[in-house]
Amino acid sequence: MSENAPAPLSGKKTVLGVSGGIASYKSIDLARLLALDGAEVQTVLTESAASFVQPLPFEVLTGQTPIRRMFPLEGGKSTGDMPHISLTEDADLIIIAPATANIIGKFAQGVGDDFLSTLLLSAKPPALVAPAMNPRMWASPALQENVSSLRERGHVVMEPGVGRMARAEEGLGRGRMPEPGDILLAARKILLPDPDLSGMKLVVTAGPTREKWDAVRYLSNRSSGKMGFALAGEAAKRGADAVLVSGPAALADPPGVRVVRVESAAQMYEAVKNEWADAHALVMAAAVADYRPVDPSARKHKKGDATLAVELERTTDILAELSIEKGDRILVGFAAETDEVTERAKEKRERKGLDFIVANRVSGDEDAMGADASRAWIIDSNATEALPVLEKGILAGRILDRLAKMWQNIIT
Ligand SMILES: Cc1cc2nc3c(=O)[nH]c(=O)nc-3n(C[C@H](O)[C@H](O)[C@H](O)COP(=O)(O)O)c2cc1C
């Protein structure tokens, strides 16, 4: 998505059904994400949900008053309206998040005893269901039969996540509501069946590497990983099978992305080589160490008064190695330079046989490393495109626009 592209779900009408459980509060974030993505969102709260969350945040975030009751009629435009029918006729997608065992049961069995369950009686598949409940409830045969029956009818029932349950003493179990970002991705998948990166396995690298010197010390750099994480997250939203190989970075896994965490340049090389075997494209946004200590010690070096020289050796040049097996696959590099930024990046692109390279400055006022925004130049064999300073999520979109164009040429 470029800076001025419409939000992906603009024009799409969604109904967000919220039933009553501890995870109900997370649906506020989902409402926010859907609205940010451009969707119209009509929230429907069950009576139990209203015991867990207030309607106000939904109203503020979506601009529409949540519907709570069947009687007296709410959400109708005139007295003759039957909003439980008109909403399902108009909606492009009905999402139930969190979905309690109760609402799943009513949906599967055709019970309509409140507004949300009555609305679901006329819902066209696929509705998107994000269950959240205690693991024993999730495992119960009745619940599992209801889930199977909904799936057989063409509805999408997401797998709940594994995690710490609401009560700490219950420990880990399957029953957590899928994360709002993952529900948004599932919604996009249903509503936008052919995003421009679908079918592509894309490997993205991110972050610094750490090269061990002794038991407690290492050589590293200031890379935060923000660029690579933004790229992988955006690529997943655009339908790619995105794999992120990241050095140490204090960032959460982006929704829909498989993340492989590594430490050293050697580990990153191994991980990327494995993923590259069946990948269609690789974007190397990581700041991989060029050198590592020759003889790392398992113990901590003692300090002394004399100066200390640490002997360094070259690490494997990952891009150079992988470009040998490039074929007609897409290879994109990054160049982080302090001086002669575009000249050096051009030279690097040619030397490594890259389809294009993204050049950044890593000094002065526009230092890209660790920053949330950066000025970049995208350089291919024909031209250099100078971009303005862009937030890294937007810059990721620009880079993926290029990738998508190449991918569309490959597959058509
Ligand atoms: C504190 C508390 C937490 C609850 N959490 C859940 C839950 O996570 N999942 C679930 O299926 N039911 C949960 N319940 C039970 C539901 O709220 C109950 O089945 C209710 O009838 C659901 O109504 P609804 O499906 O119309 O929202 C919880 C109940 C309480 C009191």
PDBQT file of the ligand as one rigid body, heavy atoms in Angstrom, charges set to zero:
ROOT
HETATM    1  C1  LIG A 501     -15.908 -13.872  34.791  1.00  0.00    +0.000 C 
HETATM    2  C2  LIG A 501     -16.503 -14.678  33.669  1.00  0.00    +0.000 A 
HETATM    3  C3  LIG A 501     -15.739 -14.958  32.572  1.00  0.00    +0.000 A 
HETATM    4  C4  LIG A 501     -16.263 -15.690  31.514  1.00  0.00    +0.000 A 
HETATM    5  N1  LIG A 501     -15.469 -15.966  30.432  1.00  0.00    +0.000 NA
HETATM    6  C5  LIG A 501     -15.978 -16.716  29.433  1.00  0.00    +0.000 A 
HETATM    7  C6  LIG A 501     -15.177 -17.021  28.309  1.00  0.00    +0.000 A 
HETATM    8  O1  LIG A 501     -14.013 -16.600  28.196  1.00  0.00    +0.000 OA
HETATM    9  N2  LIG A 501     -15.686 -17.801  27.326  1.00  0.00    +0.000 N 
HETATM   10  C7  LIG A 501     -16.969 -18.286  27.397  1.00  0.00    +0.000 A 
HETATM   11  O2  LIG A 501     -17.364 -19.018  26.483  1.00  0.00    +0.000 OA
HETATM   12  N3  LIG A 501     -17.753 -17.987  28.446  1.00  0.00    +0.000 NA
HETATM   13  C8  LIG A 501     -17.295 -17.227  29.457  1.00  0.00    +0.000 A 
HETATM   14  N4  LIG A 501     -18.090 -16.912  30.526  1.00  0.00    +0.000 N 
HETATM   15  C9  LIG A 501     -19.464 -17.400  30.529  1.00  0.00    +0.000 C 
HETATM   16  C10 LIG A 501     -20.368 -16.549  29.648  1.00  0.00    +0.000 C 
HETATM   17  O3  LIG A 501     -20.307 -15.192  30.022  1.00  0.00    +0.000 OA
HETATM   18  C11 LIG A 501     -21.795 -17.077  29.702  1.00  0.00    +0.000 C 
HETATM   19  O4  LIG A 501     -21.850 -18.359  29.093  1.00  0.00    +0.000 OA
HETATM   20  C12 LIG A 501     -22.785 -16.152  29.040  1.00  0.00    +0.000 C 
HETATM   21  O5  LIG A 501     -24.068 -16.745  29.072  1.00  0.00    +0.000 OA
HETATM   22  C13 LIG A 501     -22.402 -15.877  27.589  1.00  0.00    +0.000 C 
HETATM   23  O6  LIG A 501     -23.352 -15.056  26.988  1.00  0.00    +0.000 OA
HETATM   24  P1  LIG A 501     -23.203 -14.546  25.509  1.00  0.00    +0.000 P 
HETATM   25  O7  LIG A 501     -22.711 -15.671  24.703  1.00  0.00    +0.000 OA
HETATM   26  O8  LIG A 501     -24.592 -14.142  25.129  1.00  0.00    +0.000 OA
HETATM   27  O9  LIG A 501     -22.308 -13.372  25.544  1.00  0.00    +0.000 OA
HETATM   28  C14 LIG A 501     -17.595 -16.160  31.571  1.00  0.00    +0.000 A 
HETATM   29  C15 LIG A 501     -18.367 -15.842  32.684  1.00  0.00    +0.000 A 
HETATM   30  C16 LIG A 501     -17.843 -15.124  33.721  1.00  0.00    +0.000 A 
HETATM   31  C17 LIG A 501     -18.703 -14.813  34.915  1.00  0.00    +0.000 C 
ENDROOT
TORSDOF 0
